[in-house]
Amino acid sequence: MTNNEPVVIKHSASGACVTVHPFGATITSYINAKGHETLFLSKLAKLNGSKATRGGIPLVFPQFGQPNKDMPQHGFLRNNYWVAGQCYDNEDEAGCDFTLSLKDVVNARGEGIWKDGDGGADCSVVLSIKIASDSLTTILTIENTGAGAFDYQTLFHTYYKIHGSTALDNKYCSVSGLSGYKVFDQLTKEEWIQGDEDVVIDREVDSIFYPQNDKTTLEVEIRTGNDNSKVVVHSTAAADGELVPVSAVVWNPYIEKSKKMEDFGDEEYHDMLCVEPGVLDLKEKLNPGKKFSFLQRISTV
């Protein structure tokens, strides 16, 4: 499939709607029943299928970043065309499923076990999108359809719109709910335990927050601008039916990195914040015939 005509999912009962681009099955807009936009999309984002979308909710799998140099950064889900199913719309919610099989993956497979699916890794993926008046739920289901087990990481790389260009103003933009998480700063390589204070943006931020003490569910609140808007993010994941820990990545490119990204405006770091639920530290591979399920629910307040 090479048609990247956006799919609009509208909940008629409330007026909430979501826009999805089949390239990457990337949600680029979520407007709740009050007409409030929740997601950030760069004014320079490429929406023609030439590269992953800068904004919305790109999907990351089977690796976060590029620990395996045989495969491009963040894997292949965000870089290929998905197939949209039939949308539905009822009193409670509206939704649509998007599917991707490895045989249809033509970009970013790399040179390793995912290269051809012939004797290597193989999978099928479903993204289920559901909207209601004040919530957006995404469920990513990955099934190992190959003959061998594989390691994997996966994230919802969610970009939130910070209204009033106030991402650097901690009165209006912050993340709470990460107290007690082990933090790894990907820029300085420092580690610490997060205290009770909120996470704020006062420099370039690129940090991973790992849950401790067998905590599996991620639940954070994000203040999203000078209109007093907030979102609550709830995320869980299960491998072969067993709950697994969900981490969070907090990212803002700040001044210098913004200038180096061709698909991101020089000043747009004022307008966005990424808070990304992720499964990053699994000890077990996904075995043949088994499924992994990953949920993110964004509720607007």
Rosetta blueprint (number, residue, H / E / L):
1 M L
2 T L
3 N L
4 N L
5 E L
6 P L
7 V E
8 V E
9 I E
10 K E
11 H L
12 S L
13 A L
14 S L
15 G L
16 A L
17 C E
18 V E
19 T E
20 V E
21 H E
22 P L
23 F E
24 G L
25 A L
26 T E
27 I E
28 T E
29 S E
30 Y E
31 I E
32 N L
33 A L
34 K L
35 G L
36 H L
37 E E
38 T L
39 L E
40 F L
41 L E
42 S L
43 K L
44 L L
45 A L
46 K L
47 L L
48 N L
49 G L
50 S L
51 K L
52 A L
53 T L
54 R L
55 G E
56 G L
57 I E
58 P L
59 L E
60 V E
61 F E
62 P L
63 Q L
64 F L
65 G L
66 Q L
67 P L
68 N L
69 K L
70 D L
71 M L
72 P L
73 Q L
74 H L
75 G E
76 F L
77 L H
78 R H
79 N H
80 N L
81 Y E
82 W L
83 V E
84 A E
85 G L
86 Q L
87 C L
88 Y E
89 D E
90 N L
91 E L
92 D L
93 E L
94 A E
95 G E
96 C E
97 D E
98 F E
99 T E
100 L E
101 S E
102 L H
103 K H
104 D H
105 V L
106 V L
107 N L
108 A L
109 R L
110 G L
111 E L
112 G L
113 I L
114 W L
115 K L
116 D L
117 G L
118 D L
119 G L
120 G L
121 A L
122 D L
123 C E
124 S E
125 V E
126 V E
127 L E
128 S E
129 I E
130 K E
131 I E
132 A L
133 S L
134 D L
135 S E
136 L E
137 T E
138 T E
139 I E
140 L E
141 T E
142 I E
143 E E
144 N E
145 T L
146 G L
147 A L
148 G L
149 A L
150 F E
151 D L
152 Y L
153 Q L
154 T E
155 L E
156 F E
157 H L
158 T L
159 Y E
160 Y E
161 K E
162 I L
163 H E
164 G L
165 S L
166 T L
167 A L
168 L L
169 D L
170 N L
171 K L
172 Y L
173 C E
174 S E
175 V E
176 S E
177 G L
178 L L
179 S L
180 G L
181 Y L
182 K E
183 V E
184 F E
185 D E
186 Q L
187 L L
188 T L
189 K L
190 E L
191 E E
192 W E
193 I E
194 Q L
195 G L
196 D L
197 E L
198 D L
199 V E
200 V L
201 I L
202 D L
203 R L
204 E L
205 V E
206 D E
207 S E
208 I E
209 F E
210 Y E
211 P L
212 Q L
213 N L
214 D L
215 K L
216 T L
217 T L
218 L E
219 E E
220 V E
221 E E
222 I E
223 R E
224 T E
225 G E
226 N L
227 D L
228 N L
229 S L
230 K E
231 V E
232 V E
233 V E
234 H E
235 S E
236 T E
237 A E
238 A E
239 A E
240 D L
241 G L
242 E E
243 L E
244 V E
245 P L
246 V L
247 S E
248 A E
249 V E
250 V E
251 W E
252 N E
253 P L
254 Y H
255 I H
256 E H
257 K H
258 S H
259 K H
260 K H
261 M L
262 E L
263 D L
264 F L
265 G L
266 D L
267 E L
268 E H
269 Y H
270 H H
271 D H
272 M E
273 L E
274 C E
275 V E
276 E E
277 P E
278 G E
279 V E
280 L L
281 D L
282 L L
283 K L
284 E L
285 K L
286 L E
287 N L
288 P L
289 G L
290 K L
291 K E
292 F E
293 S E
294 F E
295 L E
296 Q E
297 R E
298 I E
299 S E
300 T E
301 V L
